[in-house]
Amino acid sequence: MASGIKGIEKLISARKLLETSLEKSRALCLSLEKAGPRLDEINQRVPSLHAAVRPIWAQKEALDAVGGHINRAVVPAAAVLKVFDAIHGLEKSLSDPQSDLPGYLSVLKRLEEALKFLGENCGMAIQWLDDIVEYLEDYKVADNGYILNLKNALKYLRELQSNEEKGWLDGGLLEAALDRLENEFRRLLTENSVPLPMSSSSSLGEQACLAPSPLPFPVIQKLQAILGRLIANNRLDKCISIYVEVRSSNVRASLQALNLDYLEISVSEFNDVQSIEGYIAQWSKHLEFAVKHLFEAEYVLCNDVFERTGLDVWRDCFAKIAAQAGILAFLQFGKTVTESKKDPVKLVKLLDIFASLNKLRPDFNRLFGGTACTEIQNITRELIRRVIEGAAEIFWELLNQVVLQRQSPPPPDGNIPGLVSFITGYCNRLLGDDYKPILTQVLAIERSWKHEKFQERLLFDEILNLIKATELNLETWSKGYEDAVLSYLFLMNNHWHLYKHLKGTKLGSLLGDSWLKEHEQYKEYYSAIYLRESWGKLPALLSREGLILFSGGRATARDLVKKRLKGFNEAFDDMYKKQSNWVVVEKDLRERTCQLIMQAVVPVYRSFMQNYGPLIEQDASASKYAKYTAQSLEKMLNSLFQPKPVKYGSFRVRQPSQKFSNGGAADQYRTSPTTSVT
């Protein structure tokens, strides 16, 4: 019993011991769990602690020298940092350049100076810091990780320094400030560049007098100040690009008001010679206006704006403005004219172009004479060469064209051939005060290129040859009529035309009074022959032979009257029908010819009807023989020879010269007989 009790007590004691052991195990486990993170933290701090105490392991001499190295590097580095802070402080001081341009430029200049200091000293600071890193690495004063971080930082600094021009050192502040300044440069130009107001009711000369100054002087001063800063930062090319863009656009806007669509006409469209005349007149006025006023103003303005830069760039700038604004289009138009078909009328138009260019030659030489305008110079020289050679070719070829016209048939109505009226007006104009000096100059230049001499007499001789050839044409054409009467009318027409239209003219003076008098006499001669061989034969048909005192009786007399009236009517009707298609274009000659015909016919007819008309009045067929009254005859005869508003197609050159394409002069001569050179 007692032994059983002792056994139970031992079991209870063992259980308590086990419980106590378990509690201690739990406490120990909890302590171990709490110690784990602390051990991890200690483990993580060991490398840094190791690095911290590493210098203690370095040699004493290395530790003593490192302080001096650090001090020498820290001083310039601190100065760089101070300037860098100052740069970013300037960012707040950059005002709006539009509201305070002087203040903006002042801050910008300080920013440039600060960046210059930063750029110059940053390299030195990096070099000192680089020396420290090398020292630390060589003498193992710092661990490898620390040195690697320092090397990476220095590498980044070097990249910043090498890309300074990109604005990385200041975070792009300078570039942004310069961009704003460029925008202000563009704004000032754009807002103050106003196209010249054009009015269709006023002339170009009046408009030029009203043209304002291209830019106000205060604006020019601002542009110059902006240029100074932008040029200092290598932005001249961008400034020129902006300036050329704005100013050339402004000139184009002024020119657009002049309606210059004709400058784009193609060669094929220009082959209508008559259309060229109005276009060239406009071209001359518009080119003079553009050169003397628009481009002249741009030339002066370029010099004013860029003169203080100290760089000879303003001529290049002006050359670009002129080219982009439209001067090349004017020159191309002239070239298009020279490339169109070679027509005699084109000669005076080429002379007009030459006169315009020659008049503007001093302006061209002054405005476009520099090396910057080489393209404009070359195109202008080529245009002048084409104009001179084209004009000379047409002039010297014209005689051949007149000769070729001789093969053509004469006008079917006896009118004045287009060739005759054209040549007289053409030569008169070439000898006039407007064109003779120009033509003489053109021919002299063309001969000088061939190393030949030119004398004014050559011009006169060629014109005289043209007139002689025209006279020979008239003689040849007159022989081409089957009806001799029409030939007489044709010669009367043309001799009077030559006399009337050349008397008192330059060409008439060159030909001489005797020549003019000769043609006047020829007119009278052929007028008399024409009348005699046509209408002058009618009075004989109303002969009174056999009718005097009714010698054969009234019945016989009546039959004779009928017979003679019938013969007269048939001859009159036939002659009137034929000649009603004939033309006398000169009014004075037409009226005079009609009057002579009436004087030859009407009085004889009136007298015959008064004396013998009563014999047939009671006859049932009286109206068949008494078809006309004296008044109706006068009316009919007065209606003869009226000009017809038609063009003649009979003057086609059968063997055209190769120098005149598409018919050349022949096309011009197929015009109305009143054709003239205007």
Secondary structure, 3 states (H helix, E strand, C coil): CHHHHHHHHHHHHHHHHHHHHHHHHHHHHHHHHHHHHHHHHHHHHHHHHHHHHHHHHCCHHHHHHHHHHHHHHHHHHHHHHHHHHHHHHHHCCCCCCCCCHHHHHHHHHHHHHHHHHHHHHHHHHHHHHHHHHHHHHHCCCCCHHHHHHHHHHHHHHHHHHHCHHHCCCCCCHHHHHHHHHHHHHHHHHHHHCCCCCCCCCCCHHHHHHHCCCCCCHHHHHHHHHHHHHHHHCCCHHHHHHHHHHHHHHHHHHHHHCCCCHHHHCCCCHHHCHHHHHHHHHHHHHHHHHHHHHHHHHHHHHHHHHHHHHCCCCHHHHHHHHHHHHCHHHHHHHHHHHHHCCCCHHHHHHHHHHHHHHHHCHHHHHHHCCCHHHHHHHHHHHHHHHHHHHHHHHHHHHHHHHHHHHCCCCCCCCCCCCHHHHHHHHHHHHHHCCCCHHHHHHHHHHHHHHCCCCCCHHHHHHHHHHHHHHHHHHHHHHHCCCCCHHHHHHHHHHHHHHHHHHHCCCHHHHHHCHHHHHHHHHHHHHHHHHHHHHCHHHCHHHHCCCCCHHHCCCHHHHHHHHHHHHHHHHHHHHHHHHHHCCCCCCCHHHHHHHHHHHHHHHHHHHHHHHHHHCHHHHCCCCHHHHCCCCHHHHHHHHHCCCCCCCCCCCCCCCCCCCCCCHHHCHHHHHCCCCCCCCC
